[in-house]
Each structure stands twice: as structure tokens, then as C-alpha cells.
Amino acid sequence: MDHKLRIVVSLEFDTRCADIRVTGCLTDASCAALIPVIRRASLLGFCVNIDLTSSRHVEATALASLQDGRILAAVRARTMVQGSFINNFTVTAPLILPVCPALFPVEFTKSVHLTMRA
């Protein structure tokens, strides 16, 4: 299946927050691609907000790795600068995780053409 992670990053310099909105598919494999983005925001001293409410597809295991701190541990392991850490990290997820649309292909039905005669 073709799962592509698409994100939009907004940096709010007034509040020192980085808002990362996921619009593509968040899978276990693509979750690791968030690490450099989170790392760069933390090096700038920004808090990080990850918004999954606009995502196309979210795997429960990927959400769990964001919520239980495995991703943060990976960010800290890859950050070599002393004193850099994430002050505030939040994840906003929908109550019901969106299922991958590729699992449910669209069925094509025959069109019905109606002809009216006078």
C-alpha cells in the first residue's frame, strides 16, 4: 500500500510553538520521519504540538509510540546538544482513528441512464 506522510509545520514565534499537522498517513514506519522535525523544533526551544485530526490514516501503533514517549526518547538520543529538550509536547488525535482508504477500494457500479419519451 502507498502510505505517504504529509505534514504542514507552522512555527509561532510569539508563543514559541511548532504546530505539526499530519495530513497524510501516519504509520509505524512513517512515524520515524517526524523525529528530525521534532528535533529541529526542540533545538529552537519550541514546544511541539502534533495534530492528527486532519490525517488520512493513523495506525494505532504509531499513535501509541507518540503518546508513550518512544518518539521523544528517539529525539533525545539523536540530539547531541546539551540542555536541549522539549518543554511541552502534545498530541491531538481523533477519537476514532481513520482507517486506510486503500483497505476499502471503491466499487464501481454501472450507471443507470433513464430516457424519457414524450
The 8 nearest C-alpha neighbors of each residue, nearest first, counted from 0:
[[1, 2, 101, 102, 99, 3, 100, 24],
 [0, 2, 3, 101, 24, 99, 4, 100],
 [3, 1, 24, 0, 4, 23, 26, 25],
 [4, 2, 24, 23, 5, 1, 29, 25],
 [3, 5, 23, 24, 25, 29, 6, 2],
 [6, 4, 23, 22, 21, 3, 7, 24],
 [5, 7, 21, 20, 22, 8, 19, 4],
 [6, 8, 20, 19, 21, 9, 5, 22],
 [9, 7, 19, 18, 6, 20, 10, 17],
 [10, 8, 18, 17, 11, 19, 7, 16],
 [9, 11, 17, 16, 12, 18, 8, 15],
 [12, 10, 16, 15, 13, 14, 17, 9],
 [11, 13, 15, 14, 10, 16, 45, 17],
 [14, 12, 11, 15, 16, 10, 45, 17],
 [13, 15, 16, 12, 11, 45, 46, 10],
 [16, 14, 45, 12, 11, 13, 46, 17],
 [17, 15, 46, 45, 11, 14, 47, 10],
 [16, 18, 10, 47, 9, 45, 46, 48],
 [17, 19, 48, 9, 8, 49, 47, 16],
 [18, 20, 8, 49, 7, 48, 50, 17],
 [21, 19, 50, 7, 6, 49, 51, 22],
 [20, 22, 6, 54, 51, 23, 5, 50],
 [21, 23, 54, 53, 5, 6, 55, 20],
 [24, 22, 5, 4, 55, 54, 3, 21],
 [23, 25, 56, 4, 55, 2, 3, 57],
 [26, 24, 57, 29, 4, 30, 56, 58],
 [27, 25, 29, 58, 28, 61, 30, 24],
 [28, 26, 61, 30, 29, 60, 25, 58],
 [27, 29, 26, 30, 31, 32, 25, 61],
 [30, 28, 26, 32, 31, 27, 25, 4],
 [29, 31, 27, 32, 28, 33, 26, 25],
 [30, 32, 33, 29, 34, 28, 27, 70],
 [33, 31, 30, 29, 34, 35, 36, 28],
 [32, 34, 36, 31, 30, 35, 37, 29],
 [33, 35, 37, 32, 36, 31, 74, 38],
 [36, 34, 38, 37, 33, 39, 32, 74],
 [37, 35, 39, 33, 38, 34, 40, 32],
 [36, 38, 40, 34, 35, 39, 33, 41],
 [39, 37, 35, 41, 36, 40, 74, 34],
 [40, 38, 42, 36, 41, 37, 35, 43],
 [39, 41, 37, 43, 45, 38, 42, 36],
 [40, 42, 44, 38, 85, 43, 45, 39],
 [43, 41, 39, 44, 40, 83, 38, 84],
 [44, 42, 40, 41, 45, 39, 83, 15],
 [45, 43, 41, 42, 40, 46, 15, 85],
 [46, 44, 15, 16, 41, 40, 43, 17],
 [45, 47, 16, 87, 86, 17, 88, 85],
 [46, 48, 88, 17, 16, 18, 87, 45],
 [49, 47, 18, 89, 88, 90, 19, 17],
 [48, 50, 90, 19, 20, 18, 91, 89],
 [49, 51, 20, 91, 52, 90, 19, 21],
 [52, 50, 92, 54, 21, 53, 91, 20],
 [51, 53, 93, 92, 54, 50, 91, 21],
 [54, 52, 22, 51, 21, 55, 20, 50],
 [55, 53, 22, 23, 21, 51, 56, 52],
 [54, 56, 23, 24, 22, 97, 53, 57],
 [55, 57, 24, 97, 99, 98, 54, 25],
 [58, 56, 25, 97, 96, 24, 26, 59],
 [57, 59, 26, 61, 60, 25, 62, 56],
 [58, 60, 62, 61, 63, 57, 96, 26],
 [59, 61, 63, 62, 58, 64, 27, 26],
 [62, 60, 27, 64, 58, 63, 26, 59],
 [61, 63, 59, 65, 60, 64, 66, 58],
 [62, 64, 60, 66, 65, 61, 67, 59],
 [63, 65, 61, 69, 67, 62, 66, 70],
 [66, 64, 62, 63, 70, 68, 67, 69],
 [65, 67, 63, 64, 68, 62, 90, 69],
 [68, 66, 64, 65, 63, 69, 70, 62],
 [67, 69, 71, 70, 66, 65, 72, 64],
 [68, 70, 72, 64, 71, 67, 73, 65],
 [69, 71, 73, 72, 68, 65, 64, 74],
 [72, 70, 74, 68, 73, 69, 75, 65],
 [71, 73, 69, 75, 70, 74, 76, 68],
 [72, 74, 76, 70, 71, 75, 77, 69],
 [75, 73, 71, 77, 72, 76, 38, 34],
 [74, 76, 72, 78, 73, 77, 71, 84],
 [75, 77, 73, 74, 78, 72, 79, 71],
 [78, 76, 74, 75, 79, 73, 38, 35],
 [79, 77, 75, 76, 80, 74, 38, 83],
 [78, 80, 77, 81, 76, 75, 83, 82],
 [81, 79, 78, 83, 82, 42, 84, 77],
 [82, 80, 83, 79, 78, 84, 42, 75],
 [81, 83, 84, 80, 42, 79, 78, 85],
 [84, 82, 81, 42, 80, 41, 85, 44],
 [85, 83, 41, 86, 82, 75, 42, 44],
 [84, 86, 41, 87, 46, 88, 83, 44],
 [87, 85, 46, 84, 88, 45, 44, 41],
 [86, 88, 46, 85, 47, 89, 48, 45],
 [87, 89, 47, 48, 46, 85, 86, 90],
 [90, 88, 48, 49, 47, 91, 87, 66],
 [89, 91, 49, 48, 50, 92, 66, 88],
 [90, 92, 50, 51, 49, 89, 52, 93],
 [91, 93, 51, 52, 90, 50, 94, 96],
 [94, 92, 52, 95, 96, 51, 91, 97],
 [95, 93, 96, 92, 52, 97, 91, 51],
 [96, 94, 93, 97, 92, 98, 57, 52],
 [95, 97, 57, 93, 94, 98, 56, 59],
 [98, 96, 56, 57, 95, 55, 99, 54],
 [99, 97, 56, 100, 96, 57, 55, 58],
 [98, 100, 56, 101, 102, 97, 55, 57],
 [101, 99, 102, 103, 98, 104, 56, 55],
 [102, 100, 99, 103, 104, 0, 1, 98],
 [103, 101, 100, 99, 104, 98, 0, 105],
 [102, 104, 101, 100, 105, 99, 106, 98],
 [105, 103, 101, 102, 106, 100, 107, 99],
 [104, 106, 107, 103, 100, 101, 108, 102],
 [107, 105, 104, 108, 103, 109, 101, 102],
 [106, 108, 105, 109, 110, 104, 103, 111],
 [109, 107, 106, 110, 111, 105, 104, 112],
 [108, 110, 111, 107, 112, 106, 113, 105],
 [111, 109, 112, 108, 107, 113, 106, 114],
 [110, 112, 109, 113, 108, 114, 107, 115],
 [113, 111, 110, 114, 109, 115, 108, 116],
 [114, 112, 111, 115, 110, 116, 109, 117],
 [115, 113, 112, 116, 111, 117, 110, 109],
 [114, 116, 113, 117, 112, 111, 110, 109],
 [117, 115, 114, 113, 112, 111, 110, 109],
 [116, 115, 114, 113, 112, 111, 110, 109]]
